[in-house]
Amino acid sequence: MPELPEVEIAVRRLGTALASARVESAAAPGVVTMRTFDPPLDALVGRAFTGARRAGKMPILLFEDLALVLHLMSAGRIGVFEGRASVRDRRVRLRVSFAGGRELRLREFGTQQRAWAKLLPPEEVESDEAIATLGPEAWPPPPPEDFAALVRQPRHLHPLLRDQRTIAGIGRSWVDEILWTARLSPFRQGTDLDDDAVETLRQACDEVLGGALEHYERVVGESLPDKAPMPLQVHARQGDPCPRCGTVLEAVFFKDHVTTYCPPEQTGGRVLKDRRLSRLLR
């Protein structure tokens, strides 16, 4: 799933590529893509694109008097293309065509069709449920006292940091990187963190997410790739040596994701073989 760094670089590139472009047509071939109906999607026709921003993992595309909120879910991708999409391209869930030949496309890989969009008046964006329920942005991280209040919960750090209602923008990939950078166990309780550990975690959020963005600014050109070249060091690299200490990275496999960690640096040398033993790591 595209997370904060991937969505942030996308909205930056979209803001530049489509600056002041005027909409010629708009359609949603994905029959379940649009979650709003008033105003209709074709209300965008004739309006100029005025910018793009991000809320958590969601791109928000701005037009004259309208805002298009997108959620890419796990397999959605957004990009700008020259020319019009083929009607045979079943990946296209939504397209907005502009004067001059460029086209914005929301595409989704796979068959589930979970990506969605909402067209709203700009003044209603912040009160929409998808936006209003988000926690503070993970990057830049909240001030120290606010961050401490967010993370000191009786929950394991890995799911806590992925909870968009707690802090917005972190997902399965970057949470592994953040916890590895902070040398904290994914299974440690937030309430167990002392002041130094909280600040270390906060700095890791800033370092990892900010570093990913700096990387993307260097390597991502005007055309957004379907899969960003993520500068990951540990996520999904179980079996490889830890980049810091050389110990073999271990992982816990869940139904829909994997948690990767370094035993000596994060769990006191303990290796967790499966999730049923997760209660043993505090």
Summary of the structure (lengths in Angstrom):
residues: 282
radius of gyration: 20.2
end to end distance: 27.7
largest distance: 61.1
contacts: 895
relative contact order: 0.14
helix: 31%
strand: 24%
